[in-house]
Amino acid sequence: MRPGRTLLAVVALAPLSTSPAAANPLDAFGFGSRAAGMASAQTADATDFSANYYNPAGLVRGDELRIDVGWFYADSDLSLSGEDTNVDPVHGLVAGIAAPGRAFGVPIAFGLGLHLPDDRVSRVRSIRQQQPRWEMYDNRNQRLYLAANLAIEPLPGLAIGGGLAFMSSTKGTLDVSGEVVFPAADESELRHRVDADLTAVRYPQAGVRWAPRDWIELGVVYRGEFQLDLDILASLEGSVATERGCDESACAVADGVLILETHSVNAFLPQQVAGGVALSPDDRTRIALDLTWVDWSAYRSPTAKVFYDLELDIHLESFEVPPIPPPSLVVPANFHDTFVPRIGAERTFPLGRTVTIAGRLGWAYEPSPAPPQTGITNFVDADRHHVTAGAGVLLSGITPVLPGPLRIDAHAHLIAIPEQSIDKTDPADTVGDYRASGTVTSFGATVGADF
């Protein structure tokens, strides 16, 4: 990087250090094709690897060791006043293990769940506070997710499970030092050093499932709050001169120091409590209903808090020191809590002794937690309708090497965001009024085997 560009990058870093922040990709698109095909109504239904997210207590409901691997793709068509906002597509690997067993005659289980984007492990995206952004999708799903859980069934029909989920947080430093020669930038000598650390952020999750009858099961799960912080420390040390060497006649600034700190939230997931019921009217039908409370009122604005410190030893009277920018004004997001209903259904159709197919449908309604964006902020969001569909094939006893059943599932998911108008109260607002609308589509497939 040329010295002039390095210096400009440091100065430009401060006002741009905000990051769209929202929940994780599992909330947005589901975890595993069977669950996603039923609109993620899985609190009282999941027993495979997806139970690592939906309700860890479900891990103990399985019969055999099960390993699942899948892939999904999500694409956004989100616009502001008819212009595409170019929200990045998301694609990656989903995988997990559900390992039930017994200890001292008591059913127990262990599980692992993984969501791994195949484009980037984590993303930091810097946007000014005033710039409109799709708050729930722009930076939401560019995340690595890992969960580890244990479950136990102390009483017949009663299962308890819990564990920890892990996501990554980012901290970075940028140091630039040397001498700037003005206006002969090619004679400048600058050295820069960049350090970035990914640290794990952990949050708890726990759930209970109870089957009072063979045809009904109830579930409750709690997921803790987490936030991914982004802290950047940048320092610029050196001199400004009209020629190399910075002697008394040519040195404008000697041993100047500029310190810049930014603190922001790169992603935020509020705590959640979900309750669900799963019904089996007959051996071939499964109906699942969920209602999730999301604590969006605890949401923290992604706008960065920026701090400057400038120390200059000025040698030339004609040299004017630029004013230090005032501290950034962070406007509270003022989000409110929401309740999200979900419903999913599955119907199986046996085709002989070794093949069974399944069809799935689902719907969910996700109200927006964002207040009307009539002021300086532009956290674009709207109520969302989720419509899902899926299909599966169960193959039993197909090879001696794989005596257990092989499951192949696929799903499609449409998120419809109806058009809304954002009208500013200040006629001199730099952004002005605009319209927001769009759709998000995703699809994927999962393969699982019992051992």
C-alpha positions in Angstrom: 0.0 0.0 0.0 1.3 3.5 -0.9 2.1 5.7 2.1 -0.5 8.3 1.1 -3.2 5.7 0.9 -2.2 4.2 4.2 -2.6 7.6 5.9 -6.0 8.2 4.3 -7.2 4.8 5.4 -6.5 5.6 9.0 -8.3 8.9 8.9 -11.3 7.3 7.0 -11.6 4.5 9.4 -13.2 6.5 12.2 -16.5 7.7 10.8 -17.2 4.5 9.0 -16.8 2.1 11.9 -20.3 0.9 12.3 -21.5 -2.6 11.6 -25.0 -3.9 10.9 -25.9 -6.1 13.8 -28.6 -8.7 14.2 -29.2 -12.3 15.1 -27.5 -15.4 13.7 -28.2 -17.3 10.4 -30.0 -20.2 12.2 -32.8 -17.7 13.2 -33.0 -16.4 9.7 -32.9 -19.6 7.6 -33.2 -22.6 9.9 -30.8 -25.4 10.8 -31.0 -28.6 8.6 -33.4 -29.3 5.7 -36.1 -31.1 7.7 -36.4 -28.3 10.3 -36.2 -25.6 7.6 -39.0 -27.3 5.6 -41.3 -27.0 8.6 -40.5 -23.3 9.2 -38.3 -24.1 12.2 -41.2 -25.2 14.4 -39.0 -27.7 16.2 -38.9 -26.9 19.9 -40.9 -30.1 20.7 -40.1 -32.0 17.5 -36.3 -32.1 16.6 -34.4 -35.3 17.5 -31.6 -35.1 15.0 -28.5 -32.8 15.0 -30.8 -29.8 14.6 -31.8 -30.3 18.3 -28.5 -28.8 19.2 -30.1 -25.5 18.3 -33.8 -25.9 18.6 -33.9 -27.8 21.9 -31.0 -29.8 23.3 -33.4 -32.0 25.3 -34.5 -33.6 21.9 -31.1 -35.3 21.5 -32.1 -38.0 24.0 -35.2 -38.9 21.9 -33.2 -40.5 19.2 -32.5 -44.3 19.0 -29.1 -44.5 17.2 -26.0 -42.5 16.6 -26.8 -40.2 13.8 -24.5 -38.0 11.7 -25.8 -35.4 9.3 -24.1 -33.2 6.7 -25.8 -30.6 4.5 -25.4 -27.4 2.5 -27.6 -24.4 2.0 -27.8 -21.3 -0.2 -29.6 -18.0 0.5 -30.0 -15.1 -1.9 -31.5 -11.7 -1.2 -33.5 -9.4 -3.5 -33.8 -6.4 -1.3 -34.3 -2.9 -2.7 -34.6 0.7 -1.5 -36.7 2.9 -3.7 -36.4 0.4 -6.5 -32.6 0.1 -6.3 -30.9 -3.2 -5.4 -29.0 -2.9 -2.2 -26.6 -5.8 -3.1 -27.0 -7.8 0.1 -24.5 -10.6 -0.2 -25.7 -14.2 -0.8 -25.0 -16.7 2.0 -24.0 -20.3 1.5 -22.3 -22.9 3.6 -22.1 -26.2 5.4 -24.4 -27.5 8.2 -23.4 -30.6 10.1 -23.9 -32.3 13.4 -24.0 -35.4 15.6 -26.7 -36.8 17.8 -25.4 -39.6 20.0 -27.9 -41.2 22.4 -27.0 -43.9 24.8 -27.5 -45.1 28.4 -25.6 -44.7 31.6 -26.6 -46.7 34.7 -29.9 -47.5 32.9 -30.7 -43.8 32.3 -31.0 -42.5 28.7 -28.4 -39.8 28.0 -27.2 -38.1 24.8 -24.4 -35.9 23.5 -24.7 -33.6 20.5 -22.7 -31.2 18.3 -24.0 -28.7 15.8 -22.1 -26.7 13.2 -22.9 -23.9 10.8 -19.9 -23.0 8.6 -20.1 -20.4 5.9 -17.9 -21.5 3.0 -17.2 -17.9 1.8 -16.0 -16.3 5.1 -15.9 -17.4 8.7 -16.9 -14.0 10.0 -17.5 -10.6 8.4 -17.1 -7.0 9.6 -19.0 -4.5 7.5 -18.6 -0.8 8.1 -21.6 1.5 7.3 -22.3 5.0 8.5 -25.2 5.4 11.0 -27.2 7.5 8.5 -26.9 5.0 5.6 -29.9 2.8 5.1 -29.1 -0.9 5.7 -31.2 -4.1 5.9 -30.6 -4.6 9.6 -31.8 -8.2 9.8 -30.0 -9.6 6.7 -27.0 -7.5 5.7 -24.5 -8.8 8.3 -26.7 -11.3 10.1 -25.8 -14.6 8.6 -22.0 -14.2 8.0 -21.2 -16.2 11.1 -19.6 -19.4 12.3 -21.8 -21.2 14.8 -20.9 -24.2 17.0 -22.9 -25.8 19.8 -22.1 -28.6 22.2 -24.9 -30.1 24.4 -25.8 -32.9 26.8 -29.2 -34.3 27.4 -30.7 -36.8 29.9 -34.1 -38.5 30.5 -34.3 -38.9 34.3 -38.0 -39.9 34.1 -39.9 -41.7 31.4 -41.2 -39.0 29.0 -39.3 -36.2 30.6 -36.1 -35.0 28.9 -33.7 -32.2 30.0 -30.8 -30.8 27.9 -28.4 -27.9 27.7 -25.0 -26.7 26.7 -23.1 -23.9 25.2 -23.1 -22.2 21.8 -20.0 -20.5 20.5 -19.5 -17.6 18.0 -16.5 -15.4 17.2 -15.7 -11.9 18.2 -13.2 -9.6 16.6 -10.5 -7.2 18.0 -7.9 -5.4 15.9 -5.1 -2.9 16.1 -3.6 -0.8 13.3 -0.3 1.0 13.9 1.3 3.4 11.4 4.6 5.3 12.0 7.1 7.2 10.0 7.5 10.4 8.1 5.1 12.1 5.6 6.7 14.3 3.0 4.3 16.9 1.6 3.7 17.4 -1.2 6.3 14.8 -2.4 4.3 11.8 -1.2 6.7 9.3 -3.0 9.5 10.4 -0.6 7.4 9.5 2.5 8.4 6.5 4.6 5.7 4.8 6.6 5.5 1.5 8.4 2.3 -0.2 9.3 1.3 -3.2 11.4 -2.1 -4.8 11.6 -3.2 -7.3 14.2 -6.6 -9.0 14.4 -7.8 -11.6 16.9 -10.9 -13.8 16.8 -12.1 -14.7 20.3 -14.9 -17.0 21.2 -18.1 -15.7 22.6 -20.1 -18.3 24.6 -23.8 -18.2 25.6 -25.9 -20.9 27.3 -29.0 -22.7 26.0 -31.2 -25.2 27.8 -34.5 -27.0 27.2 -37.1 -29.4 28.5 -39.3 -31.8 26.6 -42.2 -33.7 28.1 -44.4 -36.4 26.4 -47.5 -36.8 28.6 -49.1 -39.1 25.9 -47.8 -41.0 22.9 -49.4 -38.5 20.5 -48.3 -35.2 22.1 -45.0 -33.7 23.2 -44.3 -30.3 24.8 -41.1 -28.4 24.8 -39.6 -25.2 26.2 -36.1 -23.8 25.4 -34.1 -20.8 26.5 -31.3 -19.3 24.4 -29.0 -16.7 26.1 -28.0 -13.3 24.8 -24.8 -12.7 23.0 -23.1 -9.9 21.3 -20.1 -9.8 19.0 -18.0 -6.8 19.8 -15.7 -5.0 17.3 -12.9 -3.0 18.9 -10.4 -1.2 16.7 -7.4 0.8 18.0 -5.5 2.8 15.4 -2.4 4.9 16.1 -0.5 7.2 13.8 2.9 8.4 14.9 5.4 10.4 13.0 6.3 13.7 11.4 5.1 15.9 8.6 7.8 17.7 6.5 8.4 19.4 3.2 11.5 17.3 2.5 12.9 14.1 3.9 14.8 14.3 7.1 12.5 16.7 9.0 15.2 19.3 10.0 14.1 22.5 11.7 13.6 24.4 8.4 11.5 21.7 6.7 9.6 20.1 9.6 6.0 21.2 10.1 5.1 18.7 12.7 7.5 16.6 14.8 6.7 13.5 16.7 2.9 13.8 16.2 0.6 11.2 17.6 -3.0 10.5 16.6 -4.9 7.8 18.5 -8.3 6.6 17.3 -10.5 4.1 19.2 -13.8 2.6 18.0 -16.1 0.3 20.0 -19.2 -1.2 18.3 -21.4 -4.3 18.2 -20.8 -6.3 15.1 -23.7 -8.7 15.8 -26.3 -9.1 18.5 -28.6 -11.9 19.4 -31.2 -11.2 22.1 -32.2 -13.8 24.6 -35.1 -16.0 23.5 -37.7 -18.3 25.1 -39.5 -20.6 22.8 -42.4 -22.9 23.6 -43.7 -25.6 21.3 -46.0 -28.6 20.9 -45.7 -31.5 18.5 -48.8 -33.6 17.7 -49.0 -37.0 16.0 -52.7 -37.6 15.0 -51.5 -40.9 13.4 -48.3 -42.8 12.6 -47.7 -40.9 9.4 -48.5 -37.3 10.4 -46.6 -34.8 12.5 -47.8 -31.2 13.3 -45.6 -28.8 15.2 -46.4 -25.3 16.6 -44.0 -22.9 18.2 -44.2 -19.4 19.8 -40.9 -17.6 20.5 -40.4 -14.5 22.6 -37.4 -12.4 21.5 -36.0 -9.8 23.8 -35.3 -7.2 21.1 -35.7 -4.3 23.6 -32.2 -5.2 24.8 -30.8 -4.6 21.3 -27.7 -2.4 21.1 -27.2 0.0 18.2 -24.4 -1.0 15.9 -23.2 2.6 15.6 -19.6 2.9 16.7 -18.4 5.0 19.6 -15.4 6.8 18.3 -12.7 8.5 20.4 -9.8 10.7 19.2 -6.6 11.9 20.8 -4.2 14.2 19.0 -0.8 15.5 20.2 1.3 17.7 17.8 4.6 19.5 18.2 4.2 22.2 15.5 7.3 24.0 14.2 5.8 26.1 11.4 3.4 29.0 12.3 1.7 28.7 8.9 0.7 25.1 9.5 -2.9 24.8 10.6 -4.0 21.9 12.8 -7.3 20.4 11.7 -10.0 20.4 14.4 -10.6 17.2 16.3 -14.0 15.7 15.3 -16.5 15.7 18.2 -17.4 12.4 19.7 -19.9 10.4 17.6 -23.5 10.7 18.7 -25.0 7.2 19.1 -28.8 7.3 18.7 -30.5 4.4 20.6 -32.1 1.8 18.4 -35.2 1.6 20.6 -36.2 -1.8 19.4 -39.2 -3.6 21.0 -39.8 -7.3 22.0 -41.5 -9.5 19.5 -43.5 -12.8 19.5 -42.9 -15.1 16.5 -45.4 -17.9 15.7 -44.4 -20.9 13.6 -46.3 -23.9 12.3 -45.0 -26.9 10.4 -46.4 -30.2 9.2 -45.0 -33.4 7.9 -46.7 -36.4 6.2 -44.9 -39.6 5.3 -45.8 -42.1 2.6 -44.3 -45.7 2.7 -43.3 -47.1 -0.6 -42.6 -50.8 0.1 -40.5 -52.1 3.0 -37.3 -50.1 2.3 -38.4 -46.7 1.0 -40.5 -44.0 2.7 -40.9 -40.5 1.4 -42.1 -37.4 3.3 -43.6 -34.0 2.4 -43.3 -30.9 4.6 -44.8 -27.4 4.7 -44.4 -24.5 7.1 -45.3 -20.9 7.8 -44.0 -18.3 10.2 -44.7 -14.6 10.9 -41.8 -12.5 12.1 -42.9 -9.0 13.2 -40.3 -6.3 12.9 -38.7 -5.1 16.2 -37.6 -1.8 14.7 -39.5 1.4 15.3 -40.4 3.8 12.4 -37.2 5.2 11.1 -38.2 8.9 10.9 -35.0 10.3 12.5 -31.3 10.1 11.8 -31.1 6.2 11.9 -32.0 4.0 8.9 -32.4 0.5 10.3 -34.5 -0.8 7.5 -36.8 -3.7 8.5 -40.4 -4.8 8.1 -42.8 -7.6 9.1 -41.8 -10.8 7.4 -43.8 -13.8 6.2 -41.9 -17.1 5.9 -43.2 -19.9 3.6 -41.4 -23.2 3.5 -41.6 -26.5 1.8 -39.5 -29.7 1.9 -39.3 -33.3 1.0 -37.4 -36.3 2.3 -36.5 -39.9 1.4 -35.8 -42.6 4.0 -33.9 -45.7 2.7 -33.7 -48.6 5.1 -31.2 -51.5 4.9 -29.8 -50.6 1.6 -26.3 -52.0 2.2 -24.6 -54.3 4.7 -22.1 -51.6 5.4 -24.9 -49.2 6.4 -27.5 -51.3 8.2 -29.3 -48.2 9.6 -31.5 -45.9 7.5 -30.2 -43.3 5.2 -32.1 -40.0 5.1 -32.0 -37.4 2.3 -33.9 -34.2 2.8 -34.3 -31.0 0.8 -36.1 -27.7 1.4 -37.0 -24.3 -0.1 -37.7 -21.2 1.9 -39.2 -17.9 0.8 -39.2 -14.7 3.0 -41.6 -12.1 1.7 -41.1 -8.5 2.9 -44.0 -6.2 1.8 -43.2 -2.7 0.7 -43.1 0.0 3.3 -42.5 3.8 3.1 -40.0 5.5 5.3 -41.0 9.2 5.7 -38.5 11.5 7.5 -39.8 14.2 9.9 -36.9 16.5 9.0 -37.3 17.8 5.4 -33.5 18.5 5.4 -32.6 14.9 6.2 -29.6 13.9 4.1 -31.2 10.6 3.1 -34.8 11.7 2.7 -37.8 9.5 2.2 -37.5 6.1 0.6 -39.4 2.8 0.0 -38.2 -0.6 1.1 -39.3 -4.1 -0.1 -37.9 -7.4 -1.2 -37.7 -11.2 -0.9 -35.1 -13.6 0.4 -35.0 -17.1 -1.0 -33.0 -20.1 0.3 -32.7 -23.8 -0.4 -30.6 -26.7 0.8 -30.2 -30.4 1.3 -29.1 -32.6 4.2 -27.9 -36.2 4.2 -28.0 -38.2 7.4 -27.2 -41.8 8.4 -27.8 -43.9 11.5 -25.1 -46.1 12.9 
